[in-house]
C-alpha cells in the first residue's frame, strides 16, 4: 500500500527543507508525494480570486511562475538522487493556500501534510508563519507535520507528547504518532504539565486510558509542575534533545495556547524540532 503525502511549497528554503525531511522520514516506504503550489495573480488573494480569470495577463504570468517553480523542484529532486519507492506529482492551483490544501487532501485522499513553518515572507520574530498556523487549525481531517528550517533531518527517536490528563483520547486520534513510534522504535515521552502535584480521579483514569492506547510502543511518563505548557515543553525538549513534539489540537484550554498567535511567537522549541499536529475527531 502506497502512502499519499502532501507537500505544500511556496518555493522557499524552509519549504524545500520540509520536503527533504519528508523524504528522509519515508525513505523506506512506497509513497506518492503531491507537491502543491497555490498561486494568485496579485498580492491580494481575494482580489485575485474575485476579479482575475484564466487567460488574463496577470493570471497567466502567475500560473507560469508556479509551473516553472514546480518544475525546478522536480529538477532539484532529480539532482538529489532517485528513490524508486517514491513517485512525485506536482499540482499548481489558483487558490488561497488553505483551500488548495483542503481540496487536494479531499480529492487525493491524503494521509498527512508535511510543510515548513514559514515561507518566503516569514518573520524572524515568530516561530510559525500564518499559513502553517491556519493549516494546523483549519485542515482538521488530516494530520500535519510542520518542519522548522533549523530542524535536523534525523529520524525521531523521542517524541514528546504533552498532556494535562484532563481530557480523554481515542486511539484513532493518536494513530499517526503511534505509527511513527512503531516505525522508528521511538520513545513517546508523555509529559504531564500541571500546577497540581497529585492527579485527581478523572486524571488517573485518563492516564490509564493513555497507557492502553500506547500499548505496543515504547513510552514513559514525566512530570513538570509550576511551568506554563510552553515553558515546560521548551525545557524538556532542550534538556533531552528530543526529536519531535506531538499533540492533538483539541478545542480545549490546555491546547489552545499552542496555536494562538501571541503564544506561537513565544515558543522557541518550534524553531528546532518538527511538530506533529493531530486532531480531535469529535470536532
C-alpha positions in Angstrom: 0.0 0.0 0.0 1.4 3.4 -1.0 1.3 6.4 1.3 -0.1 9.6 0.0 1.6 12.7 1.3 1.0 16.3 0.6 4.0 18.7 0.4 2.9 22.3 0.0 5.5 24.7 -1.2 6.0 28.4 -1.9 9.5 27.6 -3.2 11.2 29.0 -0.1 14.2 27.3 1.6 12.0 26.3 4.5 9.6 24.5 2.2 12.5 22.7 0.4 13.8 21.6 3.8 10.4 20.2 4.8 10.4 18.2 1.5 13.7 16.8 2.4 12.5 15.9 5.9 9.5 14.1 4.3 11.8 12.1 2.0 14.0 11.1 4.9 11.1 10.1 7.2 9.6 7.9 4.5 12.8 6.8 2.7 12.0 3.1 3.0 8.3 3.3 2.1 6.4 3.4 -1.1 5.0 6.9 -1.4 3.1 9.2 -3.7 4.2 12.7 -2.9 2.0 15.6 -4.1 3.9 18.8 -4.3 1.4 21.7 -4.3 1.9 25.3 -5.1 -1.1 27.6 -4.7 -0.8 30.8 -6.7 -2.6 34.1 -7.0 -2.1 36.8 -9.6 -1.7 39.7 -7.2 -0.6 40.0 -3.6 -4.3 40.4 -2.7 -5.6 36.9 -2.9 -9.2 37.9 -2.5 -8.9 40.4 -5.3 -7.2 37.7 -7.5 -9.9 35.1 -6.9 -12.8 37.6 -7.5 -11.5 39.6 -10.4 -8.9 37.6 -12.4 -9.7 34.9 -14.8 -7.7 32.3 -16.8 -6.4 34.0 -19.9 -5.8 37.4 -18.3 -2.2 38.5 -18.5 -1.6 38.6 -14.7 -3.2 35.2 -14.2 -1.1 33.6 -17.0 2.1 35.1 -15.6 1.4 33.8 -12.1 0.4 30.4 -13.5 3.7 30.2 -15.5 5.8 31.2 -12.5 4.0 28.5 -10.4 4.6 25.8 -13.0 8.2 26.8 -13.6 8.8 26.7 -9.8 7.4 23.2 -9.5 9.5 22.0 -12.5 12.5 23.4 -10.7 11.6 21.4 -7.6 11.4 18.2 -9.7 14.8 19.0 -11.2 16.3 19.5 -7.6 14.8 16.2 -6.6 16.4 14.5 -9.6 19.7 16.0 -8.8 19.3 14.9 -5.1 19.0 11.3 -6.2 16.3 9.0 -7.3 14.5 6.7 -4.9 12.5 4.1 -6.8 10.0 3.9 -3.9 8.9 7.5 -4.3 6.7 9.0 -7.0 6.2 12.7 -7.3 3.2 14.6 -8.6 3.1 18.4 -9.0 -0.1 20.4 -8.6 -0.4 24.1 -9.5 -3.6 25.6 -8.3 -5.1 29.1 -8.5 -6.5 29.4 -5.0 -5.7 30.6 -1.5 -3.3 28.1 0.2 -5.8 26.7 2.8 -8.5 26.0 0.3 -6.0 24.5 -2.1 -4.7 22.2 0.6 -8.2 21.2 1.6 -9.1 20.4 -2.0 -6.0 18.2 -2.5 -6.4 16.4 0.8 -10.0 15.5 -0.1 -9.5 14.6 -3.8 -6.3 12.6 -3.4 -7.2 11.0 0.0 -4.0 12.5 1.6 -3.0 10.9 4.9 -0.6 13.6 6.1 0.7 17.0 5.2 4.3 17.9 5.7 5.3 21.6 5.3 7.6 24.3 6.5 6.9 26.5 9.4 7.5 29.7 7.5 7.7 30.8 3.9 9.4 33.4 1.9 7.9 36.3 3.8 8.2 34.7 7.3 9.2 37.0 10.1 12.3 36.1 12.2 10.3 37.1 15.3 7.7 34.3 15.0 8.1 30.6 15.1 5.1 29.8 12.8 4.1 31.7 9.8 0.4 32.4 9.3 0.0 29.7 6.7 1.3 27.0 9.0 -0.9 28.2 11.8 -4.0 28.2 9.6 -3.2 24.7 8.2 -2.9 23.3 11.8 -6.1 25.0 12.8 -8.3 24.7 9.7 -7.4 21.4 8.0 -8.9 19.2 10.6 -9.4 16.0 8.7 -5.6 15.4 8.1 -2.6 15.5 10.5 0.2 17.8 9.7 3.9 17.9 10.4 5.4 21.4 10.4 9.2 21.4 9.9 11.3 24.4 11.1 14.2 25.4 8.8 16.6 24.6 11.7 15.3 21.0 12.3 17.8 18.3 11.7 17.0 15.7 9.0 17.0 12.9 11.6 14.5 10.1 12.4 12.6 10.7 15.6 13.9 8.6 18.5 12.0 10.6 21.1 8.6 12.2 20.6 7.3 14.5 23.3 3.6 14.3 23.9 2.4 16.9 26.4 -0.8 16.3 28.3 -2.8 17.6 31.3 -4.6 14.2 31.7 -7.8 16.3 31.8 -9.3 15.0 28.6 -9.7 11.6 27.2 -8.1 10.4 24.0 -9.2 8.0 21.3 -6.8 5.5 19.7 -7.7 6.6 16.2 -6.9 10.2 17.1 -3.3 9.1 18.1 -2.9 6.7 15.2 -0.2 8.7 13.5 2.1 9.2 16.4 1.8 5.5 17.2 2.6 4.7 13.6 5.7 6.9 13.7 6.8 5.5 17.0 6.4 1.9 15.8 8.2 2.6 12.6 11.3 4.0 14.2 11.1 2.3 17.6 10.7 5.8 19.1 10.0 6.5 22.7 6.9 8.6 23.4 7.7 10.9 26.3 4.4 11.6 27.9 4.9 15.0 29.6 2.4 15.9 32.3 2.3 19.6 32.7 0.3 20.8 35.7 0.3 23.1 38.7 -1.1 20.4 40.9 1.2 17.7 42.1 -1.4 15.0 42.5 -3.8 13.6 39.9 -7.5 13.6 40.7 -9.7 10.5 40.0 -10.5 11.5 36.4 -6.9 12.3 35.6 -5.8 8.9 36.9 -8.4 7.3 34.6 -7.3 9.2 31.6 -3.7 8.3 32.3 -4.7 4.6 32.4 -6.5 5.1 29.1 -3.4 6.6 27.5 -1.4 3.6 28.7 -3.9 1.3 27.0 -3.7 3.3 23.8 0.1 3.3 23.7 0.3 -0.4 24.5 2.7 -1.9 22.0 5.0 1.1 21.7 7.8 2.5 23.9 6.5 5.2 26.2 7.5 6.8 29.5 5.9 9.4 31.9 7.4 12.6 33.0 6.1 15.5 35.1 6.8 19.2 35.2 4.9 21.5 37.5 4.9 25.2 38.1 5.6 25.9 34.4 3.4 27.1 31.6 2.9 24.5 28.9 5.1 26.4 26.5 8.0 26.6 29.1 7.6 23.0 30.2 7.8 21.6 26.6 10.6 24.0 25.9 12.7 22.9 28.8 12.0 19.2 28.2 12.9 19.3 24.5 16.1 21.3 25.2 17.3 19.1 28.0 16.7 15.8 26.3 17.4 16.8 22.6 14.0 15.4 21.7 13.3 15.0 18.0 9.6 15.8 17.7 6.7 17.2 19.6 3.2 15.7 19.0 -0.2 16.9 20.3 -3.8 16.8 19.5 -5.4 20.1 18.6 -8.5 19.8 20.8 -10.9 22.6 21.5 -9.6 22.6 25.0 -8.0 25.5 27.0 -4.8 23.4 27.6 -4.1 23.2 23.9 -5.5 26.5 22.7 -2.3 28.3 23.6 -0.2 26.3 21.2 -1.9 27.7 18.2 -3.0 31.1 19.5 -0.8 33.6 17.6 0.5 35.5 20.6 1.7 32.3 22.2 3.1 30.9 19.0 5.5 33.9 18.9 7.0 32.8 22.3 7.6 29.1 21.8 11.2 28.7 20.9 11.3 24.9 20.6 9.3 25.2 17.4 12.4 26.6 15.7 14.3 23.4 16.3 12.1 20.3 16.1 9.2 19.2 13.8 5.8 19.4 15.4 3.1 16.7 14.6 -0.4 18.1 15.0 -3.3 15.6 15.1 -6.9 16.5 15.6 -9.8 15.9 17.9 -12.1 13.7 15.8 -15.2 15.0 17.6 -14.7 18.5 16.2 
